[in-house]
Amino acid sequence: MKIILKIFLIIFLSINFNLKAGPFTDEFSKCIIVKTTSQEKTDLVRWIYVTMSFHPQLVDMSNLSSNDVEMVNIRVADYMTNLFAYKCNKELVQAIKYEGEDSIISAFELLGEIAISEIMADEGVAIASEFFSQYLDESILAEALNEAYN
C-alpha cells in the first residue's frame, strides 16, 4: 500500500520520468483515462493543490481548513479504491504483473497531465496564467532573445 501512495504522490507532483510504456501499461492508461470522470479529474487537481499547500514556502498562501483537507483526501482515496479495485483492476494487475510497478507511474503521469490541462483550459485560469506578463521588462527580454534569433 505504501508503494501505491508514494507512486501517486510522485505522479501528481508532476515529476516526469519519461518511462517507456508497454502494451499492458497502455491498456491500464486507457482504462483510467476513459473511466475517470471530469469530477474525479477535478478532485485529483484539488488534491494536488491541497498537498502542495503544505510546502513550507507555500503554506502562508493557503487558508484551507482541516475539513477541506480531509474532504479532498477522502474523495481521492475513494477514487483510487474504486479505480484499482473495480474500474481498472484487470488492467492494473496485468500491467504490474507483466511490466512492473512503474506502469502505475506511467499511467498516472498521463492522467495527471490530462487533468491539469483540462483545468488550464478554463478561460479564467488561462487569463490568470498571463497576469505576470504585465511585469515583464520587454526590452530586456527582446535583447536576451535577439541573440538566439540572430
C-alpha positions, 0 to 999 in steps of 0.5 A: 500500500505504501508503494501505491501512495508514494507512486501517486504522490510522485505522479501528481507532483508532476515529476516526469520520468519519461518511462517507456510504456508497454502494451499492458501499461497502455491498456491500464492508461486507457482504462483510467483515462476513459473511466475517470470522470471530469469530477474525479479529474477535478478532485485529483487537481484539488488534491494536488493543490491541497498537498502542495499547500503544505510546502513550507514556502507555500503554506502562508498562501493557503487558508484551507481548513482541516475539513477541506483537507480531509474532504479532498483526501477522502474523495481521492482515496475513494477514487483510487479504491474504486479505480484499482479495485473495480474500474481498472483492476484487470488492467492494473494487475496485468500491467504490474504483473507483466511490466512492473510497478512503474506502469502505475507511474506511467499511467498516472503521469498521463492522467495527471497531465490530462487533468491539469490541462483540462483545468488550464483550459478554463478561460479564467485560469488561462487569463490568470496564467498571463497576469505576470506578463504585465511585469515583464521588462520587454526590452530586456527580454527582446535583447536576451532573445535577439541573440538566439534569433540572430 
